């Protein structure tokens, strides 16, 4: 059992790194002892798979699935089912820009009314003052903003079609309204670390921390290959050195509902390759307990995820243990750096 672990750490110079990896590996090795809960803890709802940007580290615009918006009636049925089986969190995002949906405010309000914690991930380009007020009034609990770059040049190179100036103005307005009305909403900034933006980390913190209250709400993450769709050689800072096929935790925690009612096992299923059910024919609970998802879990526990489309080339399940440790330390370092120099 520990042969892989030994091979990973035998040449590592730091005991701290080795201990981190041991904790990770031990956790994943015990996955087969985990019981499947009666319901997912969270649900990700793709209210649209359309996007207003064409980002270099995303495949939304290249996806083969039909583009469309979720019907409000279908959305409400999803929320009612989710609430009934005990789902706690609804995130209005998998693929696409949620703020493009004309009913997004009503959707947030309905989920909040039914007792779910509601989150949105957005690029922030459409976060106007009017939209901000309505989202806050509807009960939004977390606004996750995806940003790469601290200069207009870098931002527009990565997030093609977007404007950093517009994003900054929108975020400042959102925060101002939040503070004026004392809304209980968390603002976080998520950024992918790549060759294109690695020189702007200090500037990034200086620019965005005032919009999120604390440097702890800024998260840099490694670039993922989205199941083999992203050119890692071109954009990733370095190739991961340590890879083990580990179970994907989302199979035990989350359902991903696409705009047309299909349910996928994966949050980056751009082409609909991991469909495990259709809400036109089955309920959320039936899909959660269904044979297809059980089989997918079995593949992962047996360390044979290559039997599933997407999983074969996914960098997420071939966990970059040392890379994850270094990213954790990276975030700690820059948060401290900001606090020491602000």
Order of alpha helices (4+ residues) and beta strands (2+ residues): alpha-alpha-beta-beta-alpha-beta-alpha-beta-alpha-beta-alpha-beta-alpha-beta-alpha-beta-alpha-beta-beta-beta-beta-alpha-alpha-beta-alpha
